[in-house]
Amino acid sequence: MNTIALGIILLAASILYAAYAEFKAENQRDFRLLAGLGGAGTLAGASLYLL
């Protein structure tokens, strides 16, 4: 179970990196979408890891 949780966290981290790239490109719509998705994925992975 911990391996799956760490995989989810790594996937969320890559999404957050893409959000950062969109932020630097001043593309606010995609930045907000990717940041929300990455944040939710990070929370989901962390909660799954703690179970």
VMD Tcl script that draws the C-alpha trace (Angstrom):
set ca {
  {0.00 0.00 0.00}
  {2.86 2.38 0.76}
  {4.35 1.84 -2.69}
  {1.10 2.92 -4.34}
  {0.88 5.98 -2.08}
  {4.42 7.02 -2.94}
  {3.64 6.59 -6.63}
  {0.60 8.86 -6.26}
  {2.72 11.46 -4.46}
  {5.38 11.35 -7.20}
  {2.72 11.75 -9.89}
  {1.23 14.68 -8.01}
  {4.69 16.25 -7.70}
  {5.14 16.09 -11.47}
  {1.73 17.73 -11.93}
  {2.74 20.48 -9.50}
  {5.93 21.00 -11.50}
  {3.82 21.44 -14.64}
  {1.67 23.93 -12.73}
  {4.80 25.88 -11.84}
  {5.81 25.98 -15.51}
  {2.36 27.32 -16.42}
  {2.64 29.92 -13.67}
  {5.96 31.12 -15.05}
  {4.40 31.28 -18.53}
  {1.62 33.46 -17.04}
  {-1.09 31.01 -18.09}
  {-3.33 31.43 -15.04}
  {-6.21 29.20 -16.16}
  {-4.03 26.11 -16.66}
  {-1.95 26.98 -13.60}
  {-5.00 26.95 -11.33}
  {-6.30 23.71 -12.82}
  {-2.96 21.89 -12.48}
  {-2.28 23.30 -9.01}
  {-5.67 22.09 -7.77}
  {-5.16 18.67 -9.27}
  {-1.63 18.38 -7.93}
  {-2.65 19.53 -4.48}
  {-5.52 17.06 -4.33}
  {-3.24 14.27 -5.49}
  {-0.68 15.13 -2.86}
  {-3.31 15.07 -0.12}
  {-4.71 11.78 -1.41}
  {-1.29 10.17 -1.54}
  {-0.32 11.42 1.90}
  {-3.57 10.22 3.47}
  {-3.19 6.82 1.80}
  {0.40 6.63 3.06}
  {-0.70 7.35 6.62}
  {-3.36 4.62 6.63}
}
mol new
graphics top color blue
foreach p $ca { graphics top sphere $p radius 0.5 }
foreach p [lrange $ca 0 end-1] q [lrange $ca 1 end] { graphics top cylinder $p $q radius 0.2 }
display resetview
